[in-house]
Amino acid sequence: MLTIKVLGPGCANCKRLEQHARMALEQLGIEASIEHVTDVSKFVDYGLMSTPGLVINEKLVSSGKVLAPNSIVTLIQEVQAG
């Protein structure tokens, strides 16, 4: 199963990124587990330098920006393709 994590302290940008990730999943018509990680010590584990961060299947794919749903769709497809 696909796993998506939004890394951030819970700010407006983090919440918006999470919403965009959910929209991307809807567009793709797939299920995924989405988790919002607010523990700063976990950010370091992923190498995150600026929030919000987006992790797909334990790989940091974006940091420091709120991606559009279409961009997240592309990232999900790339991760799934291997």
GROMACS elastic network, one bead per residue, 0.5 to 0.9 nm:
[ bonds ]
;  ai    aj funct       b0    kb
    1    31     6  0.76512   500
    1    32     6  0.62370   500
    1    33     6  0.75498   500
    1    57     6  0.87434   500
    2    30     6  0.87022   500
    2    31     6  0.72857   500
    2    33     6  0.64465   500
    2    34     6  0.87640   500
    2    56     6  0.73573   500
    2    57     6  0.61432   500
    2    76     6  0.86978   500
    2    80     6  0.83645   500
    3    32     6  0.55180   500
    3    34     6  0.61204   500
    3    35     6  0.79647   500
    3    55     6  0.80237   500
    3    56     6  0.58116   500
    3    57     6  0.50099   500
    3    58     6  0.74704   500
    4    21     6  0.80025   500
    4    32     6  0.69176   500
    4    33     6  0.60680   500
    4    35     6  0.63536   500
    4    36     6  0.86196   500
    4    54     6  0.72163   500
    4    55     6  0.55850   500
    4    57     6  0.63143   500
    4    58     6  0.77891   500
    5    18     6  0.83189   500
    5    33     6  0.82180   500
    5    34     6  0.56460   500
    5    36     6  0.56671   500
    5    37     6  0.66588   500
    5    53     6  0.79909   500
    5    54     6  0.58840   500
    5    56     6  0.65440   500
    5    57     6  0.83131   500
    5    58     6  0.79924   500
    5    60     6  0.89914   500
    6    14     6  0.68417   500
    6    15     6  0.84493   500
    6    17     6  0.72204   500
    6    18     6  0.62135   500
    6    21     6  0.87191   500
    6    34     6  0.76632   500
    6    35     6  0.63330   500
    6    37     6  0.60290   500
    6    38     6  0.84631   500
    6    52     6  0.68223   500
    6    53     6  0.56528   500
    6    55     6  0.64004   500
    6    56     6  0.89956   500
    7    10     6  0.84782   500
    7    14     6  0.72772   500
    7    35     6  0.85674   500
    7    36     6  0.61048   500
    7    38     6  0.61771   500
    7    39     6  0.82199   500
    7    40     6  0.84210   500
    7    42     6  0.83862   500
    7    43     6  0.65971   500
    7    48     6  0.82263   500
    7    51     6  0.66443   500
    7    52     6  0.55645   500
    7    54     6  0.62506   500
    7    55     6  0.76051   500
    7    63     6  0.87282   500
    8    11     6  0.70613   500
    8    13     6  0.85694   500
    8    14     6  0.57106   500
    8    15     6  0.87202   500
    8    36     6  0.74122   500
    8    37     6  0.63010   500
    8    38     6  0.52070   500
    8    39     6  0.78876   500
    8    40     6  0.76781   500
    8    43     6  0.79666   500
    8    50     6  0.86341   500
    8    51     6  0.53880   500
    8    53     6  0.65597   500
    9    14     6  0.73475   500
    9    36     6  0.88944   500
    9    37     6  0.76569   500
    9    39     6  0.73851   500
    9    40     6  0.75253   500
    9    51     6  0.79558   500
    9    52     6  0.81234   500
   10    13     6  0.79648   500
   10    14     6  0.56826   500
   10    15     6  0.64331   500
   10    36     6  0.80494   500
   10    37     6  0.85108   500
   10    38     6  0.65254   500
   10    52     6  0.89180   500
   11    14     6  0.52682   500
   11    15     6  0.63918   500
   11    16     6  0.87052   500
   11    52     6  0.85254   500
   12    15     6  0.51525   500
   12    16     6  0.61160   500
   12    17     6  0.86283   500
   13    16     6  0.50003   500
   13    17     6  0.61063   500
   13    18     6  0.86072   500
   13    51     6  0.83879   500
   13    52     6  0.66980   500
   13    65     6  0.78903   500
   13    66     6  0.63102   500
   14    17     6  0.51247   500
   14    18     6  0.62941   500
   14    19     6  0.87287   500
   14    36     6  0.84285   500
   14    51     6  0.74689   500
   14    52     6  0.52637   500
   14    53     6  0.79302   500
   14    65     6  0.89851   500
   14    66     6  0.75326   500
   15    18     6  0.50932   500
   15    19     6  0.62898   500
   15    20     6  0.86971   500
   15    36     6  0.86570   500
   15    52     6  0.89642   500
   16    19     6  0.50128   500
   16    20     6  0.61853   500
   16    21     6  0.86188   500
   16    66     6  0.69937   500
   16    67     6  0.89704   500
   17    20     6  0.50182   500
   17    21     6  0.61703   500
   17    22     6  0.86853   500
   17    52     6  0.74415   500
   17    53     6  0.85419   500
   17    54     6  0.79775   500
   17    65     6  0.82480   500
   17    66     6  0.52174   500
   17    67     6  0.65080   500
   17    68     6  0.79999   500
   17    69     6  0.85152   500
   18    21     6  0.50456   500
   18    22     6  0.63338   500
   18    23     6  0.86883   500
   18    34     6  0.80182   500
   18    35     6  0.86636   500
   18    36     6  0.76480   500
   18    54     6  0.86593   500
   18    66     6  0.89912   500
   19    22     6  0.51144   500
   19    23     6  0.62383   500
   19    24     6  0.86639   500
   19    69     6  0.85283   500
   20    24     6  0.61187   500
   20    25     6  0.86593   500
   20    66     6  0.82227   500
   20    67     6  0.72784   500
   20    68     6  0.62971   500
   20    70     6  0.85994   500
   20    72     6  0.75843   500
   21    24     6  0.50251   500
   21    25     6  0.63223   500
   21    26     6  0.86875   500
   21    34     6  0.83476   500
   21    54     6  0.88264   500
   21    67     6  0.85504   500
   21    68     6  0.84729   500
   21    69     6  0.61948   500
   21    72     6  0.63540   500
   21    73     6  0.80823   500
   22    25     6  0.51382   500
   22    26     6  0.62929   500
   22    27     6  0.87521   500
   22    32     6  0.88871   500
   22    34     6  0.80687   500
   22    69     6  0.81619   500
   23    26     6  0.50106   500
   23    27     6  0.62541   500
   23    28     6  0.87084   500
   23    69     6  0.59947   500
   23    70     6  0.87690   500
   23    72     6  0.89915   500
   23    73     6  0.88757   500
   24    27     6  0.50700   500
   24    28     6  0.63055   500
   24    29     6  0.85044   500
   24    68     6  0.85937   500
   24    70     6  0.64737   500
   24    71     6  0.83210   500
   24    72     6  0.60304   500
   24    73     6  0.51574   500
   24    74     6  0.89282   500
   24    76     6  0.85434   500
   25    28     6  0.50657   500
   25    29     6  0.58884   500
   25    30     6  0.55800   500
   25    31     6  0.67707   500
   25    32     6  0.74305   500
   25    69     6  0.86136   500
   25    72     6  0.86151   500
   25    73     6  0.71988   500
   25    76     6  0.86331   500
   26    30     6  0.66549   500
   26    31     6  0.82418   500
   27    30     6  0.81157   500
   27    69     6  0.85081   500
   27    70     6  0.85547   500
   27    73     6  0.76379   500
   28    31     6  0.88772   500
   28    73     6  0.70574   500
   37    40     6  0.81796   500
   37    42     6  0.75709   500
   37    43     6  0.81339   500
   38    41     6  0.88429   500
   38    42     6  0.80047   500
   38    43     6  0.82751   500
   39    42     6  0.55212   500
   39    43     6  0.70215   500
   40    43     6  0.51626   500
   40    44     6  0.71501   500
   41    44     6  0.56620   500
   41    45     6  0.71677   500
   42    45     6  0.51442   500
   42    46     6  0.69851   500
   42    47     6  0.89952   500
   42    48     6  0.89141   500
   43    46     6  0.54598   500
   43    47     6  0.63985   500
   43    48     6  0.52668   500
   43    49     6  0.78186   500
   43    51     6  0.88239   500
   43    53     6  0.83170   500
   44    48     6  0.57657   500
   44    49     6  0.77165   500
   45    48     6  0.76926   500
   46    55     6  0.81978   500
   46    58     6  0.79977   500
   46    59     6  0.74657   500
   46    60     6  0.62411   500
   47    60     6  0.77141   500
   48    51     6  0.72191   500
   48    52     6  0.86168   500
   48    53     6  0.66520   500
   48    60     6  0.76249   500
   48    62     6  0.88055   500
   48    63     6  0.65778   500
   48    64     6  0.86191   500
   49    53     6  0.86421   500
   49    63     6  0.72666   500
   49    64     6  0.77705   500
   50    53     6  0.71535   500
   50    63     6  0.58570   500
   50    65     6  0.84623   500
   51    54     6  0.87923   500
   51    63     6  0.58327   500
   51    65     6  0.71897   500
   52    62     6  0.81017   500
   52    63     6  0.57147   500
   52    64     6  0.51533   500
   52    65     6  0.61506   500
   52    66     6  0.70386   500
   53    60     6  0.70948   500
   53    61     6  0.77134   500
   53    62     6  0.55339   500
   53    64     6  0.62657   500
   53    65     6  0.74873   500
   53    66     6  0.85288   500
   54    59     6  0.83468   500
   54    60     6  0.59031   500
   54    61     6  0.58036   500
   54    62     6  0.51283   500
   54    63     6  0.64264   500
   54    67     6  0.89817   500
   55    58     6  0.56736   500
   55    59     6  0.51591   500
   55    61     6  0.57054   500
   55    62     6  0.72360   500
   56    59     6  0.53200   500
   56    60     6  0.65740   500
   56    61     6  0.67752   500
   56    75     6  0.81988   500
   56    76     6  0.70768   500
   56    79     6  0.73089   500
   57    60     6  0.85082   500
   57    79     6  0.77422   500
   59    79     6  0.87427   500
   60    63     6  0.76160   500
   61    75     6  0.73861   500
   62    65     6  0.71857   500
   62    66     6  0.86999   500
   62    67     6  0.80943   500
   63    66     6  0.83365   500
   67    70     6  0.80879   500
   67    71     6  0.60699   500
   67    72     6  0.65238   500
   68    71     6  0.53134   500
   68    72     6  0.65310   500
   68    73     6  0.88455   500
   69    72     6  0.50828   500
   69    73     6  0.62280   500
   69    74     6  0.88033   500
   70    74     6  0.64340   500
   70    75     6  0.88243   500
   71    74     6  0.51715   500
   71    75     6  0.63884   500
   71    76     6  0.87563   500
   72    76     6  0.61085   500
   72    77     6  0.85262   500
   73    76     6  0.51955   500
   73    77     6  0.62104   500
   73    78     6  0.86761   500
   74    77     6  0.51263   500
   74    78     6  0.61959   500
   74    79     6  0.86941   500
   75    78     6  0.50603   500
   75    79     6  0.61773   500
   75    80     6  0.85586   500
   76    79     6  0.51752   500
   76    80     6  0.61046   500
   76    81     6  0.85431   500
   77    80     6  0.51001   500
   77    81     6  0.60729   500
   77    82     6  0.87064   500
   78    81     6  0.51155   500
   78    82     6  0.64555   500
   79    82     6  0.52447   500
